[in-house]
Amino acid sequence: MANGYGWASGFWAGGIALGLIGFSLGSLAKITLASDPPPTANLPGVPYAPKLPVIDLKDPRGKPITPASLKNRPVVIIFSIPNPQHGKLQDLWTQVLLQGTWPSQASLLLIEDMSQSLVAEFARIEMARKFKPGSRPMLLLDEQGKARTALGVPKNQTVLLVYDAQGRLIHSDSQPPSPEAAKRVLTLVNRSTP
């Protein structure tokens, strides 16, 4: 529960039944893509978007994040799915990343792909209830999987993506987090900070 949300690994047993009820809260996320979808990365074996796509998402309480707020700053994205397996991975990534020193102008985003969750409605309620505005990482919802598609993240994966201040992909990681991996990410973020 390092990220302060607590919902990621703590509510699943009771939430599955409620989440399957399927009541609707409406769409909380909107993705705006550039006129051309981003091509896949030119790095061997890396399918992720080589440039940070234009992304408009909202936090669990409906507050939007604008693409302009991500310009000219390094952006680290933990892209995940609200379910028990991925909740543990995102909590671990958050924990190891926040042990380091972050430049104030770097963004750390936790984007949840709600389109892949069997407990999406319950997850939305829990996220809205436990969400802390202004905290790091910034929690954002991808209601229809459009951000996942734009970023080139395969379904059913938790992936860490690092974009430099010019919006170029400089690192990706789909392995379980480790202190060494977090140190590598923080080194890249600090080097990329204007």
Secondary structure by P-SEA (a helix, b strand, c coil): ccccccccccccccccccccccccccccbbbbbcccccccccccccccccccccccccccccccccccccccbbbbbbcccccaaaaaaaaaaaaaaacccccccbbbbbccccccccaaaaaaaaaaaaccccccccccccccaaaaaaaccccccbbbbbbcccccccccccccccaaaaaaaaaaaaaacc
